[in-house]
Amino acid sequence: MQNQTADSDTTRFARCIEVSKRVRWDIDEDVIRGRKLDMEQTFLPEGLSQVGGLSFLSDEEKRFLSQIQGRTYANIFGLVERFINAKVLEISRDHALGDQTALEALVRFSDEELKHQELFRRIDAMAGDQMPGGYKYTGDPDAVAQAVLGMSTWAVLVLTLHIELFTQLHYRESLEPDETLSPLFKDVFLFHWKEESQHAIMDELELRRIDAGMTAEQREEAVDEFISLVGAVDGLLQAQASEDARYFIENCGRRLSEDEQQRLEQGILGAYRWQYVVSGAQHRPFQRILGDLITEKQAQRINTALAPLVAG
């Protein structure tokens, strides 16, 4: 495994440290500030929730569905940051007796991910105080992390880069421009975005370092593992979409027809696939970085695996 850091990479790690110090925030003092989630406002914008396509729902019902999806959005980020943090701690050991700038940057990365997990747990609890009982999040963060970490570091870092790039995309293109969102919910992802911007830079640096020490055969196997991880993510999304549809149906205040129930679950699943798989896979920075590392045939394999998710 490569454990040497190029001078240019050390400079980029140093910039991440500088930004980390400048943007650092506190959950209570900077984000929550004594506020509660406003249940009269939308949580997740339509560009992510895709509730506009569910024409049989009233505006009030669409808002409620955006709140359910918003709660799940926070929970899924809390889940993925469990394995991301574990992997960051693991790879930081490669620099423990070497580049101390890289080590400090990755330690800060880990510290921030722990803070993010706490923030998302707080938001879930706050949503639970305001929303009807019976909501269930199906993913177990530790069990998922154990499964993910059984894959190669290359595959895990590609998935991590994918996640942390689409986090930024979602905030800039959907959350930030929408003035109708709950101010507290919007601020959660504003402050999250401020630190995730640096994390994505470090993801790329470490991915390229790991990739440089791999054989073609190892990379071929790692591509298959990445495809497997995407499939596992989709399995989680299918389970949560079904659960969130059930929760909505039980609490929306009216009886939905069987056709409406099916369209609801399909709509939620389509939104979740867009949020957590498709939007990131189609993001040009992710395509550029991954394209630097894999062959055209490997790219075709990935695209073929993603095709059913893109089609919905």
C-alpha positions as CSV (number, residue, x, y, z in Angstrom):
1,M,0.0,0.0,0.0
2,Q,1.2,3.5,-0.8
3,N,1.9,5.5,2.4
4,Q,3.9,8.4,0.9
5,T,2.3,11.8,0.5
6,A,3.3,14.0,-2.4
7,D,4.2,17.6,-1.6
8,S,1.1,18.8,-3.6
9,D,-1.1,16.5,-1.6
10,T,0.4,17.7,1.7
11,T,-0.4,21.3,0.6
12,R,-4.0,20.3,-0.1
13,F,-4.3,18.6,3.3
14,A,-3.0,21.8,4.9
15,R,-5.6,23.8,3.2
16,C,-8.3,21.4,4.5
17,I,-7.0,22.0,8.0
18,E,-7.1,25.8,7.5
19,V,-10.7,25.7,6.3
20,S,-11.7,23.2,9.1
21,K,-10.4,25.7,11.7
22,R,-12.2,28.6,10.0
23,V,-15.6,27.0,9.5
24,R,-15.8,24.9,12.7
25,W,-19.2,25.1,14.3
26,D,-21.0,24.0,17.5
27,I,-24.3,22.0,17.4
28,D,-26.2,24.1,20.0
29,E,-24.6,27.5,19.6
30,D,-24.5,27.7,15.8
31,V,-27.0,25.2,14.4
32,I,-29.9,24.5,16.8
33,R,-29.8,27.8,18.8
34,G,-32.8,26.9,20.9
35,R,-35.1,26.4,18.0
36,K,-37.6,23.6,17.1
37,L,-38.5,22.1,13.8
38,D,-41.5,24.0,12.3
39,M,-44.1,21.5,11.3
40,E,-45.9,24.1,9.2
41,Q,-42.9,24.2,6.8
42,T,-41.3,21.8,4.4
43,F,-38.2,19.9,5.4
44,L,-36.9,18.4,2.2
45,P,-37.2,20.5,-1.0
46,E,-39.2,19.1,-4.0
47,G,-36.0,18.8,-6.0
48,L,-35.0,16.0,-3.6
49,S,-38.4,14.7,-2.3
50,Q,-40.0,14.6,-5.8
51,V,-43.4,15.0,-4.1
52,G,-44.6,17.1,-7.0
53,G,-45.0,13.9,-9.0
54,L,-47.6,12.6,-6.6
55,S,-50.5,14.5,-7.9
56,F,-53.1,12.7,-5.8
57,L,-51.6,14.3,-2.6
58,S,-52.8,17.6,-1.3
59,D,-50.3,20.4,-0.5
60,E,-50.5,19.6,3.2
61,E,-49.9,15.9,2.5
62,K,-46.9,16.8,0.3
63,R,-45.5,18.8,3.1
64,F,-46.0,15.9,5.6
65,L,-44.3,13.6,3.2
66,S,-41.3,16.0,2.8
67,Q,-41.0,16.0,6.6
68,I,-40.9,12.1,6.7
69,Q,-38.3,12.1,3.9
70,G,-36.4,14.8,5.7
71,R,-36.2,12.8,8.8
72,T,-35.0,9.8,6.9
73,Y,-32.5,12.0,5.0
74,A,-30.9,12.9,8.3
75,N,-31.0,9.3,9.5
76,I,-29.3,8.0,6.4
77,F,-26.5,10.5,6.6
78,G,-26.1,9.5,10.2
79,L,-25.9,5.8,9.1
80,V,-23.3,6.3,6.3
81,E,-21.1,8.5,8.5
82,R,-20.7,5.6,10.9
83,F,-18.7,3.6,8.3
84,I,-17.1,6.7,6.8
85,N,-15.6,7.6,10.2
86,A,-14.4,4.1,10.8
87,K,-12.6,4.0,7.4
88,V,-11.1,7.4,8.0
89,L,-9.7,6.3,11.3
90,E,-8.3,3.2,9.6
91,I,-6.5,5.0,6.8
92,S,-5.2,7.7,9.0
93,R,-2.9,5.1,10.5
94,D,-1.0,5.1,7.2
95,H,0.2,8.6,8.0
96,A,0.8,8.1,11.8
97,L,4.6,7.9,11.4
98,G,4.8,9.9,8.2
99,D,3.0,13.0,7.0
100,Q,1.7,14.7,10.1
101,T,-0.2,17.3,8.1
102,A,-2.2,14.5,6.4
103,L,-2.7,12.9,9.8
104,E,-4.0,16.0,11.4
105,A,-6.4,16.7,8.5
106,L,-7.8,13.1,8.7
107,V,-8.2,13.3,12.5
108,R,-10.2,16.5,12.1
109,F,-12.2,14.7,9.4
110,S,-13.0,12.0,12.0
111,D,-13.9,14.4,14.7
112,E,-16.3,16.3,12.4
113,E,-18.0,13.1,11.3
114,L,-18.6,12.2,15.0
115,K,-20.2,15.6,15.5
116,H,-22.3,15.1,12.4
117,Q,-23.6,11.8,13.7
118,E,-24.6,13.5,17.0
119,L,-26.3,16.3,15.0
120,F,-28.4,13.9,13.0
121,R,-29.4,11.9,16.1
122,R,-30.5,15.2,17.7
123,I,-32.6,16.1,14.6
124,D,-34.2,12.7,14.6
125,A,-35.2,13.1,18.2
126,M,-36.5,16.6,17.6
127,A,-38.6,15.3,14.6
128,G,-39.9,12.5,16.8
129,D,-41.1,15.1,19.4
130,Q,-43.2,16.8,16.7
131,M,-44.4,14.0,14.4
132,P,-46.9,11.2,15.1
133,G,-45.6,8.1,16.8
134,G,-44.7,5.0,14.8
135,Y,-41.9,6.2,12.5
136,K,-39.2,3.6,12.1
137,Y,-35.7,3.8,10.6
138,T,-34.8,0.3,9.3
139,G,-31.0,0.7,9.0
140,D,-28.7,-0.4,11.8
141,P,-25.6,1.8,11.6
142,D,-23.2,-0.7,13.2
143,A,-24.4,-3.6,11.2
144,V,-24.2,-1.7,7.9
145,A,-20.8,-0.4,8.8
146,Q,-19.5,-3.9,9.5
147,A,-20.8,-5.1,6.1
148,V,-19.4,-2.1,4.2
149,L,-16.0,-2.3,5.9
150,G,-15.7,-5.9,4.8
151,M,-15.1,-4.6,1.3
152,S,-11.8,-3.2,0.0
153,T,-10.7,0.3,1.0
154,W,-10.8,1.4,-2.7
155,A,-14.5,0.4,-3.0
156,V,-15.4,2.0,0.4
157,L,-13.6,5.3,-0.6
158,V,-15.3,5.4,-3.9
159,L,-18.7,5.1,-2.2
160,T,-17.6,7.7,0.4
161,L,-16.5,10.1,-2.3
162,H,-19.8,9.6,-4.1
163,I,-21.8,10.4,-0.9
164,E,-19.8,13.4,0.1
165,L,-19.9,14.9,-3.3
166,F,-23.7,14.6,-3.7
167,T,-24.1,16.1,-0.2
168,Q,-22.7,19.3,-1.6
169,L,-24.7,19.1,-4.8
170,H,-27.9,18.6,-2.9
171,Y,-27.3,21.6,-0.7
172,R,-26.2,24.0,-3.4
173,E,-28.8,23.1,-6.0
174,S,-31.9,22.2,-3.9
175,L,-31.7,23.1,-0.2
176,E,-29.9,26.5,-0.3
177,P,-32.2,28.2,-3.0
178,D,-35.5,27.1,-1.4
179,E,-36.8,29.8,0.9
180,T,-39.9,27.7,2.0
181,L,-37.9,25.2,4.1
182,S,-37.9,24.9,7.9
183,P,-35.0,27.3,8.8
184,L,-33.6,24.8,11.4
185,F,-33.7,21.9,8.9
186,K,-32.0,24.0,6.3
187,D,-29.3,25.2,8.7
188,V,-28.5,21.6,9.6
189,F,-27.4,21.0,6.1
190,L,-25.8,24.4,5.6
191,F,-23.4,23.7,8.5
192,H,-23.0,20.0,7.4
193,W,-22.1,21.2,3.9
194,K,-19.4,23.6,5.2
195,E,-17.4,20.7,6.6
196,E,-18.3,18.1,4.0
197,S,-16.7,20.3,1.3
198,Q,-13.3,19.5,2.9
199,H,-14.0,15.9,3.4
200,A,-14.6,15.3,-0.3
201,I,-11.2,16.7,-1.0
202,M,-9.6,14.3,1.4
203,D,-11.6,11.4,0.0
204,E,-10.1,12.1,-3.4
205,L,-6.6,12.4,-2.1
206,E,-6.8,9.1,-0.1
207,L,-8.6,7.3,-2.9
208,R,-5.8,8.2,-5.4
209,R,-3.1,7.2,-2.9
210,I,-4.7,3.8,-2.3
211,D,-5.3,3.3,-6.1
212,A,-1.7,4.0,-6.9
213,G,-0.7,0.9,-4.9
214,M,-3.1,-1.5,-6.5
215,T,-2.7,-4.0,-9.2
216,A,-5.1,-4.2,-12.2
217,E,-6.5,-7.4,-10.8
218,Q,-7.1,-5.8,-7.4
219,R,-8.9,-2.9,-9.0
220,E,-11.0,-5.2,-11.1
221,E,-12.2,-6.9,-7.9
222,A,-12.7,-3.6,-6.2
223,V,-15.0,-2.4,-9.0
224,D,-17.2,-5.4,-8.4
225,E,-17.2,-4.6,-4.7
226,F,-18.3,-1.1,-5.4
227,I,-21.2,-2.4,-7.6
228,S,-22.1,-4.7,-4.7
229,L,-22.1,-1.8,-2.3
230,V,-24.4,0.2,-4.5
231,G,-26.8,-2.8,-4.6
232,A,-26.7,-3.0,-0.8
233,V,-27.5,0.7,-0.6
234,D,-30.5,0.2,-2.9
235,G,-31.7,-2.6,-0.7
236,L,-31.7,-0.3,2.3
237,L,-33.6,2.3,0.3
238,Q,-36.2,-0.2,-0.8
239,A,-36.8,-1.2,2.9
240,Q,-37.0,2.4,4.1
241,A,-39.2,3.5,1.2
242,S,-41.7,0.8,2.2
243,E,-41.5,1.8,5.8
244,D,-41.9,5.5,5.1
245,A,-44.9,4.8,2.9
246,R,-46.5,2.7,5.7
247,Y,-46.0,5.5,8.2
248,F,-47.4,8.1,5.8
249,I,-50.5,6.0,5.0
250,E,-51.2,5.5,8.7
251,N,-50.9,9.2,9.6
252,C,-52.0,11.2,6.6
253,G,-55.6,11.5,7.9
254,R,-57.4,9.7,5.1
255,R,-57.7,6.4,3.4
256,L,-55.6,6.0,0.2
257,S,-56.7,3.6,-2.5
258,E,-54.5,0.6,-3.3
259,D,-53.3,2.3,-6.5
260,E,-52.4,5.5,-4.6
261,Q,-50.5,3.4,-2.0
262,Q,-48.5,1.7,-4.7
263,R,-47.8,5.0,-6.4
264,L,-46.8,6.5,-3.1
265,E,-44.2,3.8,-2.3
266,Q,-42.9,3.8,-5.9
267,G,-42.6,7.6,-5.7
268,I,-40.7,7.5,-2.4
269,L,-38.3,4.8,-3.7
270,G,-37.7,6.8,-6.9
271,A,-36.9,9.9,-4.8
272,Y,-34.5,7.9,-2.5
273,R,-32.8,6.4,-5.5
274,W,-32.3,9.9,-6.9
275,Q,-31.1,11.3,-3.6
276,Y,-28.6,8.6,-2.7
277,V,-27.5,6.9,-5.9
278,V,-28.4,8.6,-9.2
279,S,-27.7,12.3,-8.4
280,G,-24.2,11.4,-7.2
281,A,-23.4,8.9,-10.0
282,Q,-24.3,11.5,-12.6
283,H,-22.4,14.3,-10.9
284,R,-19.5,15.3,-13.2
285,P,-16.8,15.7,-10.5
286,F,-17.5,12.1,-9.4
287,Q,-17.5,10.8,-12.9
288,R,-14.2,12.6,-13.6
289,I,-12.4,11.3,-10.6
290,L,-13.7,7.7,-11.0
291,G,-13.0,7.9,-14.7
292,D,-9.3,8.6,-14.0
293,L,-9.0,5.3,-12.1
294,I,-11.0,2.8,-14.1
295,T,-11.1,1.4,-17.6
296,E,-13.8,2.0,-20.1
297,K,-15.1,-1.6,-19.7
298,Q,-15.2,-1.2,-15.9
299,A,-17.1,2.1,-16.4
300,Q,-19.6,0.2,-18.6
301,R,-20.1,-2.4,-15.9
302,I,-20.9,0.2,-13.3
303,N,-23.3,2.0,-15.7
304,T,-25.0,-1.3,-16.5
305,A,-25.5,-2.0,-12.8
306,L,-26.9,1.6,-12.2
307,A,-29.2,1.5,-15.2
308,P,-32.2,-0.1,-13.4
309,L,-31.9,2.5,-10.6
310,V,-31.7,5.4,-13.0
311,A,-34.8,4.1,-14.8
312,G,-36.6,3.9,-11.5
